[in-house]
Amino acid sequence: MDIALFIDSLLKILQPDVLLMVFAGALGGITLGALPGLTATMGVALLVPFTFGLHMDASMGMLLGIYCGAMYGGSISAILVRTPGTPAAAATLLDGYPLGQRGEGSRALSMSLAASFGGGLIGCIIMTFLSPQVSTFALKFSTAEYFALAIFGLSIIISISGQSVIKGIMAGLFGLMLCTIGSDPISGFPRFIFGRMDLYEGPPFIPTLIGLFAVSEIFAGVEKIATTQKIQEKVTQILPSMADLKRCLPTIIKGGTIGSFIGSVPGAGGDIAAFVSYGEAKRSSKTPEKFGTGMIEGVAAAESANNGCTGGAMIPLLSLGVPGDSVTAILLGAFIIHGLQPGPLLYKDNIDIVYQVFAAMLVANVAMFIIGAIGVRFFAKIISVDKTILLPVILVLSLVGSYSMRNSFFDIYLTIGFGVVGYLLQRYGFPLSPILLALILGPMAESNLRRTLVISGGDPWIIFTKPIAVVLLILAVLSLVISLINQRRVAKRLRENMAADEQQ
């Protein structure tokens, strides 16, 4: 690394006009990320035209500010109203929302901010120092490796199943069944769409996500509105306490690293990284049974991983000209519009631009942290709003977010339908997280398995000839075994506690 060139690039980004664009992008990203349905991808796409009149430094800073801000912004609505603002924040609500319901919303938001900044910083460091090496590793992923990665991700279903493994597996299978709706990934033949072309690409992810988590919670909230006590949120902290930070620092480092490497694999995104990191945090915890009830480590694991992906996803974009996720695909187009062609020759012909991207990503994370710290006080107050006002507002935002994805009223009906399904499943003790995980990883597993079988002429053993795929499948088996052992340990501990209570 050329330190002098990096410092020179950093000074260019710190120019007042460029810095203003970075902060404006971060503020816009956090705002868009916090609104249900308005993802980081949509935010970058909407604001790309505003960069056309800017010079390269300012436009790059603004776009990266939006990217980093939106990844953090998604956690705000996930923690406060159980509605992930972005798909990457879906894992955050598992422990973030219970913390908010206990009146610890500011604690969860401050940890989300610190973990997002920590994960983003780790992603920046890995992007800056290891771009060529990591991109070379990412190139080794073929269809077999992607299938194994999806199976590894699915293996944490048991970890997020709650007290009943059977119900968790049933919920996961229901999610996989939903993945069969839509066009066949190889032939394109429509399956189970019942004449509705709106389902040709499968159940749209954002409306399904909003329905399962946000609308179902609104139905449950309406049922309890007469008996539920108002949550008094006292904003006691803007930044996490030293005790929380010390407790979560290993989780943040681990999550940021996991997110960076998963993000560097083209096609894998922050949602996959967040669930893998969450599963790892629960697996290595001394009290795995408490995950899902308001564990601060759960928030740290998910947020550090999905923000670590921001730096990781830039690696294949800069090194190979291959976008790591949907946001970097838009960034690729924006760079080309501004006369920059990402790819192997970028490091040779425009190394100064590469260092400016590194510097802009670093400053974007700092901007996100500053704006997030200023806003925590205001965000946390949302949870104290009277439910008779808050629930209708959330419902309107949810339905508008669902409609905005494709400008389709069908998506609104779908959102309400999945809200009813989510409400009924929760009422009878079925966890919703395995459904979400299956919806994310099911299509990835099916399409890559089918492609692998086409390549091998129907021979599945080709998967076991790929070293990376074998390692991922072994990790999946280990994850399942460890999760089952932890579940049995938790069940035994609960029985012992119940027996002790009965004796007293």
GUVOKOL-561484 format. One record per residue (C-alpha): residue number from 1; residue in one letter; x, y, z. Coordinates in steps of 0.1 Angstrom, whole numbers, plus 2048, in hexadecimal, padded with zeros to 3 digits. Layout:
<sites>
@num->NUM residu->a X->X Y->Y Z->Z
...
</sites>
This chain:
<sites>
@num->1 residu->m X->800 Y->800 Z->800
@num->2 residu->d X->80C Y->823 Z->7F7
@num->3 residu->i X->807 Y->837 Z->817
@num->4 residu->a X->810 Y->858 Z->807
@num->5 residu->l X->7F6 Y->852 Z->7EB
@num->6 residu->f X->7DB Y->848 Z->804
@num->7 residu->i X->7E1 Y->867 Z->819
@num->8 residu->d X->7DF Y->87D Z->7FA
@num->9 residu->s X->7BF Y->86C Z->7F0
@num->10 residu->l X->7B1 Y->871 Z->813
@num->11 residu->l X->7B9 Y->896 Z->812
@num->12 residu->k X->7A5 Y->899 Z->7F1
@num->13 residu->i X->787 Y->888 Z->801
@num->14 residu->l X->78A Y->89F Z->81F
@num->15 residu->q X->786 Y->8BE Z->80A
@num->16 residu->p X->767 Y->8D1 Z->816
@num->17 residu->d X->752 Y->8CD Z->7F6
@num->18 residu->v X->75A Y->8A7 Z->7F5
@num->19 residu->l X->755 Y->8A2 Z->81A
@num->20 residu->l X->733 Y->8B3 Z->818
@num->21 residu->m X->728 Y->89B Z->7FD
@num->22 residu->v X->734 Y->87D Z->812
@num->23 residu->f X->71F Y->889 Z->830
@num->24 residu->a X->701 Y->890 Z->81A
@num->25 residu->g X->704 Y->86D Z->80B
@num->26 residu->a X->706 Y->85D Z->82E
@num->27 residu->l X->6E8 Y->871 Z->83A
@num->28 residu->g X->6D4 Y->868 Z->81C
@num->29 residu->g X->6DF Y->843 Z->81F
@num->30 residu->i X->6D5 Y->841 Z->843
@num->31 residu->t X->6B3 Y->851 Z->83C
@num->32 residu->l X->6AC Y->83A Z->81E
@num->33 residu->g X->6B9 Y->81B Z->830
@num->34 residu->a X->6A2 Y->821 Z->84E
@num->35 residu->l X->683 Y->823 Z->838
@num->36 residu->p X->674 Y->800 Z->831
@num->37 residu->g X->678 Y->7F6 Z->80D
@num->38 residu->l X->691 Y->811 Z->803
@num->39 residu->t X->6B0 Y->7FC Z->802
@num->40 residu->a X->6D5 Y->807 Z->7FE
@num->41 residu->t X->6D2 Y->7FC Z->7D9
@num->42 residu->m X->6B4 Y->813 Z->7D3
@num->43 residu->g X->6C5 Y->830 Z->7E6
@num->44 residu->v X->6E4 Y->82E Z->7D1
@num->45 residu->a X->6D0 Y->82A Z->7B1
@num->46 residu->l X->6BA Y->848 Z->7B9
@num->47 residu->l X->6D7 Y->85F Z->7C2
@num->48 residu->v X->6EF Y->856 Z->7A6
@num->49 residu->p X->6E1 Y->871 Z->78F
@num->50 residu->f X->6E9 Y->88B Z->7A9
@num->51 residu->t X->70E Y->883 Z->7A5
@num->52 residu->f X->710 Y->88A Z->77F
@num->53 residu->g X->719 Y->8AE Z->783
@num->54 residu->l X->733 Y->8A7 Z->79F
@num->55 residu->h X->757 Y->8A0 Z->79A
@num->56 residu->m X->764 Y->87D Z->7A0
@num->57 residu->d X->76F Y->881 Z->7C5
@num->58 residu->a X->74D Y->890 Z->7D0
@num->59 residu->s X->737 Y->878 Z->7BD
@num->60 residu->m X->74B Y->85A Z->7CA
@num->61 residu->g X->749 Y->867 Z->7EE
@num->62 residu->m X->724 Y->86D Z->7EB
@num->63 residu->l X->71D Y->84A Z->7DD
@num->64 residu->l X->732 Y->838 Z->7F7
@num->65 residu->g X->722 Y->84D Z->812
@num->66 residu->i X->6FF Y->842 Z->807
@num->67 residu->y X->70C Y->81D Z->806
@num->68 residu->c X->71A Y->81D Z->829
@num->69 residu->g X->6FE Y->832 Z->838
@num->70 residu->a X->6E2 Y->81C Z->82A
@num->71 residu->m X->6F2 Y->7FC Z->838
@num->72 residu->y X->6F1 Y->80C Z->85B
@num->73 residu->g X->6CF Y->81C Z->855
@num->74 residu->g X->6BE Y->7FB Z->850
@num->75 residu->s X->6C4 Y->7F2 Z->874
@num->76 residu->i X->6B1 Y->810 Z->882
@num->77 residu->s X->68F Y->804 Z->877
@num->78 residu->a X->699 Y->7E0 Z->87E
@num->79 residu->i X->6A0 Y->7E8 Z->8A2
@num->80 residu->l X->684 Y->801 Z->8A9
@num->81 residu->v X->666 Y->7F4 Z->895
@num->82 residu->r X->670 Y->7D0 Z->88B
@num->83 residu->t X->672 Y->7DA Z->866
@num->84 residu->p X->694 Y->7D6 Z->856
@num->85 residu->g X->69B Y->7F5 Z->841
@num->86 residu->t X->6B1 Y->7E0 Z->82B
@num->87 residu->p X->6B4 Y->7BA Z->825
@num->88 residu->a X->6D7 Y->7BB Z->835
@num->89 residu->a X->6C7 Y->7C6 Z->856
@num->90 residu->a X->6B0 Y->7A8 Z->859
@num->91 residu->a X->6C7 Y->796 Z->871
@num->92 residu->t X->6CA Y->7B6 Z->887
@num->93 residu->l X->6A5 Y->7B5 Z->892
@num->94 residu->l X->6A9 Y->793 Z->8A2
@num->95 residu->d X->6B9 Y->7A2 Z->8C1
@num->96 residu->g X->6B6 Y->7C7 Z->8B9
@num->97 residu->y X->690 Y->7C8 Z->8BB
@num->98 residu->p X->68D Y->7B6 Z->8DC
@num->99 residu->l X->6A7 Y->7CF Z->8EA
@num->100 residu->g X->690 Y->7EB Z->8DE
@num->101 residu->q X->672 Y->7DB Z->8EE
@num->102 residu->r X->684 Y->7DA Z->90F
@num->103 residu->g X->68A Y->800 Z->90E
@num->104 residu->e X->6AE Y->7FB Z->902
@num->105 residu->g X->6AA Y->809 Z->8DF
@num->106 residu->s X->6C6 Y->823 Z->8E3
@num->107 residu->r X->6DD Y->807 Z->8EF
@num->108 residu->a X->6D5 Y->7F2 Z->8D1
@num->109 residu->l X->6D8 Y->810 Z->8B9
@num->110 residu->s X->6FA Y->81B Z->8C8
@num->111 residu->m X->708 Y->7F8 Z->8C5
@num->112 residu->s X->6FA Y->7F5 Z->8A1
@num->113 residu->l X->70C Y->815 Z->899
@num->114 residu->a X->72D Y->80A Z->8A9
@num->115 residu->a X->72C Y->7E8 Z->899
@num->116 residu->s X->723 Y->7F7 Z->877
@num->117 residu->f X->741 Y->80F Z->87A
@num->118 residu->g X->758 Y->7F3 Z->886
@num->119 residu->g X->74D Y->7DB Z->86B
@num->120 residu->g X->74F Y->7F6 Z->850
@num->121 residu->l X->772 Y->7FF Z->85C
@num->122 residu->i X->77D Y->7DA Z->85A
@num->123 residu->g X->76F Y->7D8 Z->837
@num->124 residu->c X->783 Y->7F8 Z->82E
@num->125 residu->i X->7A3 Y->7E9 Z->83C
@num->126 residu->i X->79F Y->7C8 Z->82A
@num->127 residu->m X->795 Y->7DA Z->809
@num->128 residu->t X->7B3 Y->7F1 Z->80C
@num->129 residu->f X->7CE Y->7D7 Z->814
@num->130 residu->l X->7C0 Y->7B6 Z->805
@num->131 residu->s X->7AC Y->7BF Z->7E6
@num->132 residu->p X->7C1 Y->7AB Z->7CC
@num->133 residu->q X->7C4 Y->78D Z->7E3
@num->134 residu->v X->7A0 Y->78B Z->7EE
@num->135 residu->s X->793 Y->791 Z->7CA
@num->136 residu->t X->7A9 Y->774 Z->7BE
@num->137 residu->f X->799 Y->75D Z->7D9
@num->138 residu->a X->776 Y->769 Z->7CF
@num->139 residu->l X->77D Y->760 Z->7AB
@num->140 residu->k X->780 Y->73B Z->7B6
@num->141 residu->f X->75A Y->73A Z->7BE
@num->142 residu->s X->746 Y->727 Z->7A4
@num->143 residu->t X->723 Y->719 Z->7A6
@num->144 residu->a X->72D Y->6FD Z->7BD
@num->145 residu->e X->73D Y->715 Z->7D6
@num->146 residu->y X->71F Y->72C Z->7D6
@num->147 residu->f X->708 Y->70E Z->7DD
@num->148 residu->a X->71E Y->704 Z->7FA
@num->149 residu->l X->71E Y->728 Z->807
@num->150 residu->a X->6F8 Y->728 Z->806
@num->151 residu->i X->6F6 Y->707 Z->819
@num->152 residu->f X->70E Y->714 Z->833
@num->153 residu->g X->6F8 Y->732 Z->838
@num->154 residu->l X->6D9 Y->71C Z->83A
@num->155 residu->s X->6EA Y->707 Z->855
@num->156 residu->i X->6E4 Y->723 Z->86F
@num->157 residu->i X->6BE Y->71E Z->86D
@num->158 residu->i X->6C0 Y->708 Z->88C
@num->159 residu->s X->6D3 Y->724 Z->89E
@num->160 residu->i X->6B8 Y->73D Z->897
@num->161 residu->s X->69A Y->726 Z->89D
@num->162 residu->g X->694 Y->730 Z->8C1
@num->163 residu->q X->688 Y->716 Z->8DA
@num->164 residu->s X->679 Y->6FE Z->8C1
@num->165 residu->v X->691 Y->6F0 Z->8A7
@num->166 residu->i X->675 Y->6DD Z->896
@num->167 residu->k X->660 Y->6FD Z->891
@num->168 residu->g X->680 Y->70F Z->885
@num->169 residu->i X->687 Y->6F4 Z->86B
@num->170 residu->m X->662 Y->6F4 Z->860
@num->171 residu->a X->664 Y->71A Z->85C
@num->172 residu->g X->684 Y->717 Z->848
@num->173 residu->l X->673 Y->6FC Z->831
@num->174 residu->f X->656 Y->714 Z->82D
@num->175 residu->g X->66E Y->72F Z->821
@num->176 residu->l X->67F Y->716 Z->809
@num->177 residu->m X->65C Y->70D Z->7FB
@num->178 residu->l X->656 Y->732 Z->7F4
@num->179 residu->c X->677 Y->733 Z->7E0
@num->180 residu->t X->668 Y->71A Z->7C8
@num->181 residu->i X->64F Y->734 Z->7BC
@num->182 residu->g X->659 Y->746 Z->79D
@num->183 residu->s X->66D Y->73D Z->77E
@num->184 residu->d X->684 Y->71F Z->77D
@num->185 residu->p X->6A8 Y->72B Z->780
@num->186 residu->i X->6B4 Y->716 Z->763
@num->187 residu->s X->697 Y->712 Z->74A
@num->188 residu->g X->684 Y->732 Z->753
@num->189 residu->f X->663 Y->71E Z->755
@num->190 residu->p X->64A Y->72E Z->76E
@num->191 residu->r X->643 Y->71A Z->78E
@num->192 residu->f X->625 Y->71E Z->7A5
@num->193 residu->i X->61D Y->742 Z->799
@num->194 residu->f X->5F8 Y->73A Z->793
@num->195 residu->g X->5F7 Y->751 Z->775
@num->196 residu->r X->605 Y->76F Z->788
@num->197 residu->m X->623 Y->77D Z->775
@num->198 residu->d X->62A Y->792 Z->794
@num->199 residu->l X->637 Y->772 Z->7A3
@num->200 residu->y X->64D Y->769 Z->785
@num->201 residu->e X->66D Y->773 Z->797
@num->202 residu->g X->660 Y->763 Z->7B8
@num->203 residu->p X->651 Y->775 Z->7D6
@num->204 residu->p X->661 Y->797 Z->7D6
@num->205 residu->f X->679 Y->798 Z->7F3
@num->206 residu->i X->673 Y->7BA Z->802
@num->207 residu->p X->64D Y->7B8 Z->804
@num->208 residu->t X->650 Y->795 Z->812
@num->209 residu->l X->669 Y->7A0 Z->82C
@num->210 residu->i X->654 Y->7BE Z->836
@num->211 residu->g X->635 Y->7A9 Z->838
@num->212 residu->l X->644 Y->78D Z->84D
@num->213 residu->f X->655 Y->7A5 Z->866
@num->214 residu->a X->645 Y->7C7 Z->866
@num->215 residu->v X->620 Y->7C1 Z->85D
@num->216 residu->s X->61E Y->7A2 Z->873
@num->217 residu->e X->62B Y->7B7 Z->890
@num->218 residu->i X->611 Y->7D1 Z->889
@num->219 residu->f X->5F6 Y->7B7 Z->88B
@num->220 residu->a X->604 Y->7AA Z->8AC
@num->221 residu->g X->607 Y->7CE Z->8B8
@num->222 residu->v X->5E3 Y->7D5 Z->8B0
@num->223 residu->e X->5D8 Y->7B6 Z->8C3
@num->224 residu->k X->5EC Y->7C1 Z->8E2
@num->225 residu->i X->5E6 Y->7E7 Z->8DF
@num->226 residu->a X->5CF Y->7E9 Z->8FC
@num->227 residu->t X->5E5 Y->7D6 Z->914
@num->228 residu->t X->608 Y->7DF Z->908
@num->229 residu->q X->61A Y->7F8 Z->91E
@num->230 residu->k X->62B Y->816 Z->90D
@num->231 residu->i X->650 Y->811 Z->90A
@num->232 residu->q X->663 Y->82D Z->91B
@num->233 residu->e X->683 Y->831 Z->908
@num->234 residu->k X->69D Y->845 Z->91B
@num->235 residu->v X->6BA Y->84E Z->904
@num->236 residu->t X->6D6 Y->847 Z->91C
@num->237 residu->q X->6F2 Y->843 Z->903
@num->238 residu->i X->6FD Y->84F Z->8E1
@num->239 residu->l X->71B Y->837 Z->8DF
@num->240 residu->p X->71C Y->814 Z->8EE
@num->241 residu->s X->729 Y->811 Z->912
@num->242 residu->m X->74C Y->804 Z->917
@num->243 residu->a X->73E Y->7E4 Z->926
@num->244 residu->d X->729 Y->7DD Z->907
@num->245 residu->l X->746 Y->7E7 Z->8F0
@num->246 residu->k X->75E Y->7D0 Z->902
@num->247 residu->r X->744 Y->7B4 Z->902
@num->248 residu->c X->73D Y->7B7 Z->8DC
@num->249 residu->l X->760 Y->7C1 Z->8CE
@num->250 residu->p X->769 Y->79D Z->8C5
@num->251 residu->t X->747 Y->798 Z->8B5
@num->252 residu->i X->74C Y->7B8 Z->8A1
@num->253 residu->i X->76E Y->7AE Z->895
@num->254 residu->k X->762 Y->78C Z->88B
@num->255 residu->g X->743 Y->799 Z->87A
@num->256 residu->g X->755 Y->7B4 Z->867
@num->257 residu->t X->76E Y->79A Z->85A
@num->258 residu->i X->752 Y->781 Z->850
@num->259 residu->g X->73F Y->79D Z->83F
@num->260 residu->s X->75E Y->7A9 Z->82C
@num->261 residu->f X->766 Y->787 Z->81E
@num->262 residu->i X->742 Y->77D Z->816
@num->263 residu->g X->73C Y->79F Z->806
@num->264 residu->s X->75A Y->79A Z->7EF
@num->265 residu->v X->749 Y->77B Z->7E0
@num->266 residu->p X->734 Y->788 Z->7C2
@num->267 residu->g X->70F Y->781 Z->7C8
@num->268 residu->a X->712 Y->77D Z->7EE
@num->269 residu->g X->705 Y->79C Z->801
@num->270 residu->g X->701 Y->7AB Z->823
@num->271 residu->d X->6E2 Y->797 Z->82C
@num->272 residu->i X->6F5 Y->776 Z->828
@num->273 residu->a X->713 Y->784 Z->83B
@num->274 residu->a X->6FE Y->791 Z->857
@num->275 residu->f X->6ED Y->76F Z->85D
@num->276 residu->v X->70E Y->75C Z->85B
@num->277 residu->s X->71D Y->774 Z->874
@num->278 residu->y X->6FF Y->772 Z->88B
@num->279 residu->g X->700 Y->74C Z->88A
@num->280 residu->e X->725 Y->74C Z->892
@num->281 residu->a X->720 Y->764 Z->8AF
@num->282 residu->k X->704 Y->74E Z->8BD
@num->283 residu->r X->719 Y->72E Z->8B8
@num->284 residu->s X->737 Y->73C Z->8CB
@num->285 residu->s X->722 Y->74C Z->8E7
@num->286 residu->k X->722 Y->73E Z->90A
@num->287 residu->t X->6FC Y->746 Z->90C
@num->288 residu->p X->6EF Y->73E Z->8E9
@num->289 residu->e X->6CC Y->739 Z->8F7
@num->290 residu->k X->6C9 Y->75E Z->8FD
@num->291 residu->f X->6CE Y->768 Z->8D9
@num->292 residu->g X->6AD Y->774 Z->8CB
@num->293 residu->t X->6A2 Y->782 Z->8EC
@num->294 residu->g X->6B7 Y->7A2 Z->8EB
@num->295 residu->m X->6DC Y->79A Z->8EB
@num->296 residu->i X->6F2 Y->7B8 Z->8E2
@num->297 residu->e X->70B Y->7A0 Z->8D2
@num->298 residu->g X->6F0 Y->796 Z->8B8
@num->299 residu->v X->6ED Y->7BB Z->8AD
@num->300 residu->a X->713 Y->7BF Z->8AB
@num->301 residu->a X->717 Y->79F Z->897
@num->302 residu->a X->6FD Y->7A7 Z->87D
@num->303 residu->e X->706 Y->7CC Z->878
@num->304 residu->s X->72C Y->7C7 Z->877
@num->305 residu->a X->728 Y->7AD Z->85C
@num->306 residu->n X->710 Y->7BF Z->845
@num->307 residu->n X->725 Y->7DF Z->847
@num->308 residu->g X->745 Y->7CB Z->842
@num->309 residu->c X->736 Y->7C1 Z->821
@num->310 residu->t X->738 Y->7E4 Z->814
@num->311 residu->g X->75E Y->7E2 Z->813
@num->312 residu->g X->75E Y->7BE Z->808
@num->313 residu->a X->746 Y->7C4 Z->7EB
@num->314 residu->m X->75C Y->7DF Z->7DD
@num->315 residu->i X->77A Y->7C7 Z->7DA
@num->316 residu->p X->76D Y->7B4 Z->7BB
@num->317 residu->l X->75F Y->7D4 Z->7AD
@num->318 residu->l X->781 Y->7E6 Z->7AD
@num->319 residu->s X->797 Y->7C8 Z->7A6
@num->320 residu->l X->783 Y->7B5 Z->78D
@num->321 residu->g X->767 Y->7CC Z->781
@num->322 residu->v X->74E Y->7B4 Z->790
@num->323 residu->p X->735 Y->7C2 Z->7A8
@num->324 residu->g X->733 Y->7B0 Z->7CA
@num->325 residu->d X->70E Y->7B8 Z->7CF
@num->326 residu->s X->6F1 Y->7CC Z->7C1
@num->327 residu->v X->6FE Y->7ED Z->7CF
@num->328 residu->t X->720 Y->7EA Z->7C0
@num->329 residu->a X->710 Y->7E1 Z->79F
@num->330 residu->i X->701 Y->804 Z->79F
@num->331 residu->l X->722 Y->812 Z->7AA
@num->332 residu->l X->733 Y->801 Z->78D
@num->333 residu->g X->71B Y->813 Z->775
@num->334 residu->a X->721 Y->834 Z->787
@num->335 residu->f X->747 Y->830 Z->785
@num->336 residu->i X->745 Y->829 Z->760
@num->337 residu->i X->72F Y->847 Z->75B
@num->338 residu->h X->74A Y->85C Z->76B
@num->339 residu->g X->764 Y->84E Z->754
@num->340 residu->l X->773 Y->834 Z->76B
@num->341 residu->q X->775 Y->80F Z->760
@num->342 residu->p X->779 Y->7F8 Z->77F
@num->343 residu->g X->78C Y->7D8 Z->778
@num->344 residu->p X->7B0 Y->7CA Z->778
@num->345 residu->l X->7BE Y->7E8 Z->765
@num->346 residu->l X->7B0 Y->800 Z->77F
@num->347 residu->y X->7CD Y->7F8 Z->797
@num->348 residu->k X->7E6 Y->7FE Z->77B
@num->349 residu->d X->7D8 Y->81D Z->769
@num->350 residu->n X->7C4 Y->82F Z->784
@num->351 residu->i X->7D4 Y->825 Z->7A5
@num->352 residu->d X->7CD Y->848 Z->7B3
@num->353 residu->i X->7A7 Y->843 Z->7AD
@num->354 residu->v X->7A9 Y->821 Z->7C0
@num->355 residu->y X->7B8 Y->833 Z->7DE
@num->356 residu->q X->79E Y->84D Z->7DC
@num->357 residu->v X->783 Y->832 Z->7DF
@num->358 residu->f X->795 Y->824 Z->7FD
@num->359 residu->a X->797 Y->846 Z->80D
@num->360 residu->a X->772 Y->84E Z->804
@num->361 residu->m X->766 Y->82E Z->814
@num->362 residu->l X->779 Y->835 Z->834
@num->363 residu->v X->76B Y->859 Z->836
@num->364 residu->a X->748 Y->84C Z->82D
@num->365 residu->n X->749 Y->834 Z->84B
@num->366 residu->v X->754 Y->851 Z->862
@num->367 residu->a X->737 Y->867 Z->854
@num->368 residu->m X->71E Y->84B Z->85A
@num->369 residu->f X->72B Y->848 Z->87E
@num->370 residu->i X->728 Y->86D Z->886
@num->371 residu->i X->706 Y->871 Z->877
@num->372 residu->g X->6FA Y->851 Z->887
@num->373 residu->a X->707 Y->85D Z->8A9
@num->374 residu->i X->6F5 Y->87E Z->8A6
@num->375 residu->g X->6D4 Y->86D Z->89B
@num->376 residu->v X->6D3 Y->851 Z->8B6
@num->377 residu->r X->6C1 Y->869 Z->8CE
@num->378 residu->f X->6A6 Y->870 Z->8B5
@num->379 residu->f X->6A3 Y->84C Z->8A7
@num->380 residu->a X->69E Y->83C Z->8C9
@num->381 residu->k X->680 Y->853 Z->8D1
@num->382 residu->i X->66C Y->842 Z->8B6
@num->383 residu->i X->665 Y->824 Z->8CD
@num->384 residu->s X->655 Y->83B Z->8E7
@num->385 residu->v X->63A Y->847 Z->8CF
@num->386 residu->d X->617 Y->83C Z->8D8
@num->387 residu->k X->60E Y->81B Z->8C6
@num->388 residu->t X->5ED Y->829 Z->8B9
@num->389 residu->i X->602 Y->841 Z->8A5
@num->390 residu->l X->621 Y->82C Z->89E
@num->391 residu->l X->610 Y->80D Z->890
@num->392 residu->p X->5FC Y->81E Z->875
@num->393 residu->v X->61B Y->832 Z->86A
@num->394 residu->i X->630 Y->812 Z->869
@num->395 residu->l X->614 Y->801 Z->854
@num->396 residu->v X->613 Y->81E Z->83B
@num->397 residu->l X->639 Y->81F Z->838
@num->398 residu->s X->63A Y->7F9 Z->834
@num->399 residu->l X->620 Y->7F9 Z->818
@num->400 residu->v X->630 Y->816 Z->806
@num->401 residu->g X->651 Y->805 Z->808
@num->402 residu->s X->643 Y->7E5 Z->7FA
@num->403 residu->y X->631 Y->7F8 Z->7DD
@num->404 residu->s X->650 Y->80C Z->7D5
@num->405 residu->m X->665 Y->7EE Z->7CB
@num->406 residu->r X->651 Y->7E7 Z->7AB
@num->407 residu->n X->635 Y->800 Z->7AC
@num->408 residu->s X->61D Y->7E3 Z->7B0
@num->409 residu->f X->5FE Y->7E0 Z->7C5
@num->410 residu->f X->602 Y->7BA Z->7C4
@num->411 residu->d X->621 Y->7BF Z->7DA
@num->412 residu->i X->60B Y->7D1 Z->7F4
@num->413 residu->y X->5F2 Y->7B4 Z->7F4
@num->414 residu->l X->610 Y->79C Z->7F7
@num->415 residu->t X->61E Y->7B0 Z->815
@num->416 residu->i X->5FD Y->7AE Z->827
@num->417 residu->g X->5F9 Y->789 Z->81F
@num->418 residu->f X->61C Y->782 Z->82D
@num->419 residu->g X->614 Y->797 Z->84B
@num->420 residu->v X->5F6 Y->781 Z->853
@num->421 residu->v X->60C Y->762 Z->84E
@num->422 residu->g X->628 Y->770 Z->864
@num->423 residu->y X->60F Y->779 Z->87F
@num->424 residu->l X->600 Y->756 Z->880
@num->425 residu->l X->622 Y->745 Z->880
@num->426 residu->q X->62E Y->75A Z->89D
@num->427 residu->r X->60E Y->754 Z->8B0
@num->428 residu->y X->614 Y->72E Z->8AF
@num->429 residu->g X->639 Y->731 Z->8B7
@num->430 residu->f X->649 Y->72E Z->895
@num->431 residu->p X->668 Y->744 Z->891
@num->432 residu->l X->669 Y->75B Z->872
@num->433 residu->s X->68E Y->75E Z->86F
@num->434 residu->p X->693 Y->73C Z->85E
@num->435 residu->i X->67A Y->746 Z->843
@num->436 residu->l X->68E Y->765 Z->83C
@num->437 residu->l X->6AF Y->752 Z->83A
@num->438 residu->a X->69F Y->739 Z->823
@num->439 residu->l X->692 Y->754 Z->80C
@num->440 residu->i X->6B5 Y->764 Z->80A
@num->441 residu->l X->6C9 Y->744 Z->805
@num->442 residu->g X->6AF Y->72C Z->7F4
@num->443 residu->p X->6B2 Y->73B Z->7D1
@num->444 residu->m X->6D8 Y->73D Z->7D4
@num->445 residu->a X->6DA Y->718 Z->7DE
@num->446 residu->e X->6C1 Y->70B Z->7C4
@num->447 residu->s X->6CE Y->71F Z->7A6
@num->448 residu->n X->6F3 Y->716 Z->7AD
@num->449 residu->l X->6EC Y->6F2 Z->7B4
@num->450 residu->r X->6D8 Y->6EF Z->793
@num->451 residu->r X->6F4 Y->700 Z->780
@num->452 residu->t X->70E Y->6E9 Z->790
@num->453 residu->l X->6FA Y->6CB Z->785
@num->454 residu->v X->6F7 Y->6D8 Z->762
@num->455 residu->i X->71D Y->6DD Z->760
@num->456 residu->s X->724 Y->6BB Z->76E
@num->457 residu->g X->70A Y->6A8 Z->759
@num->458 residu->g X->6F5 Y->6A0 Z->778
@num->459 residu->d X->712 Y->694 Z->78E
@num->460 residu->p X->70F Y->6A4 Z->7B1
@num->461 residu->w X->731 Y->697 Z->7BC
@num->462 residu->i X->742 Y->6B4 Z->7A9
@num->463 residu->i X->73A Y->6C9 Z->7C7
@num->464 residu->f X->751 Y->6B4 Z->7DD
@num->465 residu->t X->76E Y->6B9 Z->7C5
@num->466 residu->k X->76F Y->6DF Z->7CD
@num->467 residu->p X->784 Y->6E6 Z->7EC
@num->468 residu->i X->772 Y->706 Z->7F5
@num->469 residu->a X->750 Y->6F6 Z->7F2
@num->470 residu->v X->75B Y->6D8 Z->807
@num->471 residu->v X->767 Y->6F0 Z->823
@num->472 residu->l X->747 Y->703 Z->822
@num->473 residu->l X->732 Y->6E3 Z->824
@num->474 residu->i X->747 Y->6D6 Z->841
@num->475 residu->l X->742 Y->6F8 Z->853
@num->476 residu->a X->71C Y->6F4 Z->84C
@num->477 residu->v X->71C Y->6D1 Z->85D
@num->478 residu->l X->730 Y->6DE Z->87A
@num->479 residu->s X->718 Y->6FB Z->87E
@num->480 residu->l X->6FB Y->6E3 Z->87F
@num->481 residu->v X->70B Y->6CC Z->898
@num->482 residu->i X->716 Y->6E9 Z->8AF
@num->483 residu->s X->6F3 Y->6F9 Z->8AC
@num->484 residu->l X->6E2 Y->6D8 Z->8B6
@num->485 residu->i X->6FA Y->6D4 Z->8D4
@num->486 residu->n X->6F3 Y->6F8 Z->8DF
@num->487 residu->q X->6CD Y->6F2 Z->8DB
@num->488 residu->r X->6CE Y->6D3 Z->8F1
@num->489 residu->r X->6E3 Y->6E5 Z->90B
@num->490 residu->v X->6CA Y->702 Z->90C
@num->491 residu->a X->6AD Y->6EA Z->90F
@num->492 residu->k X->6BF Y->6D8 Z->92C
@num->493 residu->r X->6C6 Y->6F9 Z->93D
@num->494 residu->l X->6A1 Y->704 Z->93A
@num->495 residu->r X->695 Y->6E2 Z->948
@num->496 residu->e X->6AD Y->6E7 Z->966
@num->497 residu->n X->6A1 Y->70A Z->96C
@num->498 residu->m X->67C Y->6FF Z->96A
@num->499 residu->a X->683 Y->6E2 Z->983
@num->500 residu->a X->695 Y->6FB Z->99B
@num->501 residu->d X->677 Y->713 Z->999
@num->502 residu->e X->65F Y->6F6 Z->9A1
@num->503 residu->q X->673 Y->6EC Z->9BF
@num->504 residu->q X->672 Y->70F Z->9CC
</sites>
